Amino acid sequence: MKIILNLIILAIQGIVAFLTLLIIYMIFVLLDYQGGVDSFIGTTFFQPIIGSLISIVTIGICLLIGLPIRISDSINTWWTKKIWLSLLGTLSGLTLISLSLLPSMMETRSLTVENEIIQKQIPNIALATTGWLLTGFSLLHLFPPYKFKFWIEDLITKDTGVRSEKDSQGII
């Protein structure tokens, strides 16, 4: 029963992280929109696909980095008891992304388009990347509070009559 609950939690975390990262990506795309039919087609059809792929890769990297939180019971218990860490990480990541869009933090890049050099303002790459990864990691590892998780496990156990391993061994 615990495995099913952990898979449900992982699915919810993955969906929330994916949608949030995709929305952030699409906001960056819309801020760079130049107009025109070809840009509209690219923004409407291709950018969501690219954003989905980048979000999936980010989630994979964050899952790999956060694997000890999922595997080790002691680390998982410590992390879930301190839910504010994930909330603070998410807020910090979104703040860094917002800061990267401020005019005073923007970077100027020179681009060559059709033999013309164009100066373009882009968001601060270091702030945006750090905020992106921090938001992805924090959302992906935002577990329900420790006591709530055990309340749900107890509720499921009482309804289904399935006992946990510790309960069947007489440890509880």
N, C-alpha and C positions, 0 to 999 in steps of 0.2 A: 504494500500500500504506500510505503514511503517513497518508493521509486516512481510510482505513478504521480504522486503529488509533486515530486521534484521535477518530473518531466513537464507537468502542467505549468509550474512556476517558470521553468526555462523557456517554454513556448511563449508565455505572456511577456517575459523579459525581452525575448528576441523580437517579438512583434512590436513592442513599444519602442525599443532601441532602433529597429529598422525604420519604422514610420517617422520617428523624430529626426533621424539622420537624413532620410530622404527629403523631408520638409526643409531642413536646413540647407541641403544641397540645392533644392529648387529655388529657395530664396536667393542664394548666391547667383544662380543662373539668371533669375529674373532681374537682379540688380545689374547684370552685365548685358542685358538684352539691348540690341542696337536697332531693332526694327527691320522691316523688310520681310518678304515672303520666305526666303531661304532661312533666315534666322527664326521665323515663326515655326517652320516645319521642324527645324533642329530642336528648338525649345520644346515643342509639343510632343514630338515622337522620340527623338534620340536621347535627349538629356535625361528623361526619366529612366531610361534603360541604363545609361551610364551611371546615374546616381544610385540606382538599385545595386549595380555591380560593386560600386565603391562602398556602399553601405554594408553589403554582405562581406566584403573583404575586411572592412573595419571590424565588424562583429566577430569574424573568425579570429582576427588578431587579438581582440579584447578577450574572447573566450580562452584563447591559449595563454594569455598573460594572467588571467584570473582563474586558471585551472586549480591552483592550490585552494582557493576559496571554496570551490565546489567539491574537491576530493577530501580534504582534511576536515574531519568533524570538529576539531578544536578551533581551527581557523574560521570555519563556517559559523560556529556558534558565536565566536568573538565578533565576526563581521555582522551577523544578523542582530546581535544585541546592540550594536552601534549603528543603527539605521541612518543616523544623521550624517555618517561619512559619505554614503551614496548620495543623499540629498544635497550635501554641501558640494560634493564633486560635480553633480549635475548643474547646480546653480553656478559654480565657478566656471565650468565649461561654457555654459550659455553666456556668461558675462564676458569671457575671453572672446567668444565669437562676436558679441556685440561690440566690444572694444575694437576689434579688427576692422569694423566698418566705419568707425569714426573718421571724419575728414583729416584730423590731425595725425592719425595713425596709418593712413593709407600710404602705399608705396607707389612711386611713379616708375613705369616701365616703358621702354622704347620698343615699338613693334614695327616691322616693315610689312606693309600691306600694299601690293601692286606697285612696288618700287617707291613707296612713300613712307617716310618715317613718321610714326604716330606716337605721341606721348599718351599713355593711358594710366589712369589711377586704378589700382587694384587693392583689395583688402590686405592687411598685414598678414603675410603668409605664416609667420611663426605663431602669432596669436590665434589665427584661424585653425591651424593644424593642431595646436595644443588643445584648444577648446573643443575641437571635433573629437579627438581621441578621448579626452577627459569626459565629455558628455556621453560618448558611446560606452566607455568602460563603466561609468557610474550607473547609467540606466540598465545596462546588462547585468549588473550585480546589485540591483536594488531589490533585496529580498523582503518578503513580508516580515513584520516584527516577530521576534523570537517567540513570544507568548502567543501571538495570533496563529502562528504556524502550528504550534502544539495543540492549540484549541481546535483547529481544523482537523488535525490528525485524530484527536480524541473523538470528535464528532463523527468522522468517517468510520472509526473503529466501532463505535457504539451502534451506528446504523447498519453496518455490514456484518458485524460480529467477527471480523478478522482482527486478530490480536497481533500486536507488534512483536518483533523478535525478543526485546527485553521483557515484555509482559509475559510471553509464553515461557521464558526461562526463569521467571520468578524474580527478576532483578528489580522491577518496579514495585 
